[in-house]
Amino acid sequence: LFGPNQLKILSLSIALQSLFWGIGTPIAGSIADKYGTGRVIAVSGVLYAAGLLLMTVSTTPILAHLSIGVLTGFAMSGTTFSILLSAVSRAVPAKKRNLYLGIASAGGSSGQVLMIPMGQFVVDTQGWVVSLYVTAAMTALIVPLAIAMMTRRAEPGSGPAIPVQRTGEALREAFRHRGYMLLTGGYFVCGLQIMLIGTHFPNMLASLTVDTTVAALSLSLIGAFNILGTFAWGAAGGRFRQKYLLCWLYSLRSVVMIGFILLPITSTSVIVFSCLMGLLWLGTVPLTGSIVAQVFGLRHMGMLFGFAFVAHQLGSFIGIYAAGYFYDLLGNYNGIWWAAIIMGLVASLMNYPINDKPIERAAAPQGA
């Protein structure tokens, strides 16, 4: 479509999407914390559909970067986990928070399971332009669903007095908290690993002469098993300390990746790898969100989880673009694959010393 270096151009567009997705997330989280989740999601739904429609006429690198990278990237920042999970955390009892965060996180993979095969079918039968029209129409459904989430804000003085922490104070508190920085560093690795696999795994399999049907099936299997995995990790977070579960999750990812690359790569090994990686795919999301809520409270959760997500998307940007760059340069993914394995083990070590105790703040003045 774009001539020479097509993979590099598309890799940059998708990497920019991850970057703008990350940059916009804390902004969207802060707005949602103040004005409500429904309003943010509704506006993002409009931007999302507009970005997909612009893709249908994107025949130059600039238009590809604008539609795939900027518009849909910003749109995704308003519909991502940090926005949704902060709303869920406020709506459910603290004792059941991890379970419900797992359920909400698993919902995203349900869409992945349905959309990938459906999108591939429409592309094969009608072409990629029609598939984008169909996807834009489905994405537009976000708007009425988000409007249904809108609730009237509470009147001043209608609730109990609580300490009022300003946005700047919340940010200073978080970025001075060693555990938050370690948690954010681990989340960076999460983004690098999953977007490396999510974006380049089918092409990696094609370069290894794996059957194209199995390559297409791999991402659907990851999404399907992620539904079970995310729910299970979220439920486990209600029984065990989340930071230790994150240590296990990052370590297991690296072990599965090592086994896959060292053993003979066949259709069977691809299916086994996809199922195992699916169980580990987005389990970090409810666990990370729960730690943020537990340590800092719910008032600024959307924004603080959003800043952790910035690190996640920086990792995604590096994983996507570096993989495309080195594949064009060297003709394989070996270097970036092993880098992701090593970083997964480092992320496991980073989560172990996190101080996950709630921060104690001074009580609000009388009449605050």
Solvent accessible surface area in square Angstrom, and as a share of the most:
residue,aa,sasa,rsa
1,L,119,0.59
2,F,26,0.11
3,G,45,0.43
4,P,117,0.74
5,N,89,0.46
6,Q,71,0.31
7,L,53,0.26
8,K,58,0.25
9,I,30,0.15
10,L,55,0.28
11,S,2,0.01
12,L,53,0.26
13,S,0,0.00
14,I,50,0.25
15,A,0,0.00
16,L,36,0.18
17,Q,26,0.12
18,S,1,0.01
19,L,41,0.20
20,F,48,0.20
21,W,43,0.15
22,G,1,0.01
23,I,78,0.39
24,G,4,0.04
25,T,0,0.00
26,P,7,0.05
27,I,102,0.52
28,A,10,0.08
29,G,0,0.00
30,S,22,0.14
31,I,78,0.40
32,A,6,0.05
33,D,32,0.17
34,K,101,0.43
35,Y,109,0.41
36,G,27,0.26
37,T,16,0.09
38,G,3,0.03
39,R,100,0.37
40,V,14,0.08
41,I,11,0.06
42,A,11,0.08
43,V,97,0.56
44,S,8,0.05
45,G,0,0.00
46,V,87,0.50
47,L,64,0.32
48,Y,49,0.19
49,A,15,0.11
50,A,42,0.32
51,G,0,0.00
52,L,13,0.07
53,L,84,0.42
54,L,44,0.22
55,M,27,0.12
56,T,16,0.09
57,V,90,0.52
58,S,5,0.03
59,T,78,0.46
60,T,61,0.35
61,P,52,0.33
62,I,131,0.66
63,L,54,0.27
64,A,0,0.00
65,H,33,0.15
66,L,76,0.38
67,S,0,0.00
68,I,28,0.14
69,G,0,0.00
70,V,39,0.23
71,L,45,0.22
72,T,1,0.00
73,G,0,0.00
74,F,73,0.31
75,A,0,0.00
76,M,30,0.13
77,S,5,0.03
78,G,1,0.01
79,T,30,0.18
80,T,7,0.04
81,F,35,0.15
82,S,1,0.00
83,I,0,0.00
84,L,61,0.30
85,L,0,0.00
86,S,0,0.00
87,A,25,0.19
88,V,36,0.20
89,S,1,0.00
90,R,94,0.34
91,A,85,0.66
92,V,29,0.17
93,P,83,0.52
94,A,67,0.52
95,K,193,0.82
96,K,108,0.46
97,R,33,0.12
98,N,14,0.07
99,L,62,0.31
100,Y,83,0.31
101,L,0,0.00
102,G,0,0.00
103,I,82,0.41
104,A,34,0.27
105,S,0,0.00
106,A,8,0.06
107,G,42,0.40
108,G,44,0.43
109,S,1,0.01
110,S,44,0.28
111,G,31,0.30
112,Q,47,0.21
113,V,39,0.23
114,L,126,0.62
115,M,57,0.25
116,I,56,0.28
117,P,66,0.41
118,M,66,0.30
119,G,19,0.19
120,Q,88,0.39
121,F,132,0.55
122,V,18,0.10
123,V,58,0.33
124,D,102,0.53
125,T,73,0.42
126,Q,116,0.52
127,G,28,0.27
128,W,103,0.36
129,V,54,0.31
130,V,58,0.33
131,S,11,0.07
132,L,28,0.14
133,Y,112,0.42
134,V,53,0.30
135,T,35,0.20
136,A,6,0.05
137,A,65,0.51
138,M,79,0.35
139,T,16,0.09
140,A,44,0.34
141,L,104,0.52
142,I,41,0.21
143,V,35,0.20
144,P,76,0.48
145,L,123,0.61
146,A,1,0.01
147,I,95,0.48
148,A,86,0.67
149,M,85,0.38
150,M,69,0.31
151,T,105,0.61
152,R,197,0.72
153,R,140,0.51
154,A,89,0.69
155,E,101,0.45
156,P,130,0.82
157,G,80,0.77
158,S,78,0.50
159,G,49,0.47
160,P,118,0.74
161,A,68,0.53
162,I,90,0.46
163,P,63,0.40
164,V,96,0.55
165,Q,26,0.12
166,R,178,0.65
167,T,39,0.23
168,G,31,0.30
169,E,73,0.33
170,A,1,0.00
171,L,44,0.22
172,R,125,0.46
173,E,39,0.18
174,A,0,0.00
175,F,90,0.37
176,R,191,0.70
177,H,28,0.12
178,R,162,0.59
179,G,4,0.04
180,Y,3,0.01
181,M,85,0.38
182,L,31,0.16
183,L,4,0.02
184,T,17,0.10
185,G,20,0.19
186,G,0,0.00
187,Y,1,0.00
188,F,47,0.19
189,V,6,0.03
190,C,0,0.00
191,G,0,0.00
192,L,4,0.02
193,Q,1,0.00
194,I,9,0.05
195,M,39,0.17
196,L,4,0.02
197,I,2,0.01
198,G,23,0.22
199,T,37,0.22
200,H,3,0.02
201,F,1,0.01
202,P,39,0.25
203,N,52,0.26
204,M,10,0.04
205,L,0,0.00
206,A,52,0.40
207,S,51,0.33
208,L,78,0.39
209,T,125,0.73
210,V,14,0.08
211,D,79,0.41
212,T,102,0.59
213,T,97,0.56
214,V,20,0.11
215,A,6,0.05
216,A,48,0.37
217,L,77,0.39
218,S,1,0.00
219,L,27,0.14
220,S,17,0.11
221,L,32,0.16
222,I,0,0.00
223,G,0,0.00
224,A,40,0.31
225,F,67,0.28
226,N,0,0.00
227,I,58,0.30
228,L,107,0.53
229,G,2,0.02
230,T,0,0.00
231,F,82,0.34
232,A,50,0.39
233,W,36,0.13
234,G,0,0.00
235,A,35,0.27
236,A,24,0.18
237,G,4,0.04
238,G,48,0.46
239,R,197,0.72
240,F,117,0.49
241,R,110,0.40
242,Q,10,0.04
243,K,15,0.06
244,Y,78,0.30
245,L,20,0.10
246,L,1,0.01
247,C,17,0.10
248,W,161,0.56
249,L,0,0.00
250,Y,3,0.01
251,S,30,0.20
252,L,67,0.33
253,R,1,0.00
254,S,0,0.00
255,V,88,0.50
256,V,25,0.14
257,M,0,0.00
258,I,50,0.26
259,G,27,0.26
260,F,10,0.04
261,I,33,0.17
262,L,120,0.60
263,L,113,0.56
264,P,104,0.65
265,I,47,0.24
266,T,67,0.39
267,S,48,0.31
268,T,95,0.55
269,S,25,0.16
270,V,0,0.00
271,I,66,0.33
272,V,78,0.45
273,F,5,0.02
274,S,0,0.00
275,C,24,0.14
276,L,78,0.39
277,M,1,0.01
278,G,0,0.00
279,L,58,0.29
280,L,13,0.06
281,W,17,0.06
282,L,21,0.11
283,G,0,0.00
284,T,0,0.00
285,V,3,0.02
286,P,1,0.00
287,L,0,0.00
288,T,1,0.01
289,G,0,0.00
290,S,2,0.01
291,I,3,0.02
292,V,1,0.00
293,A,4,0.03
294,Q,59,0.26
295,V,5,0.03
296,F,12,0.05
297,G,28,0.27
298,L,49,0.24
299,R,115,0.42
300,H,20,0.09
301,M,0,0.00
302,G,0,0.00
303,M,4,0.02
304,L,3,0.02
305,F,1,0.00
306,G,0,0.00
307,F,63,0.26
308,A,0,0.00
309,F,6,0.03
310,V,32,0.19
311,A,13,0.10
312,H,9,0.04
313,Q,1,0.00
314,L,78,0.39
315,G,0,0.00
316,S,0,0.00
317,F,46,0.19
318,I,80,0.40
319,G,0,0.00
320,I,0,0.00
321,Y,66,0.25
322,A,17,0.13
323,A,0,0.00
324,G,0,0.00
325,Y,88,0.33
326,F,86,0.36
327,Y,48,0.18
328,D,62,0.32
329,L,112,0.56
330,L,112,0.56
331,G,47,0.45
332,N,57,0.29
333,Y,8,0.03
334,N,78,0.40
335,G,53,0.51
336,I,18,0.09
337,W,2,0.01
338,W,94,0.33
339,A,38,0.29
340,A,0,0.00
341,I,3,0.02
342,I,105,0.53
343,M,53,0.24
344,G,0,0.00
345,L,74,0.37
346,V,71,0.41
347,A,0,0.00
348,S,12,0.08
349,L,134,0.67
350,M,52,0.23
351,N,1,0.01
352,Y,133,0.51
353,P,58,0.36
354,I,3,0.01
355,N,85,0.43
356,D,7,0.04
357,K,144,0.61
358,P,87,0.55
359,I,48,0.24
360,E,169,0.76
361,R,97,0.35
362,A,87,0.68
363,A,93,0.72
364,A,28,0.22
365,P,102,0.64
366,Q,187,0.83
367,G,73,0.71
368,A,65,0.50
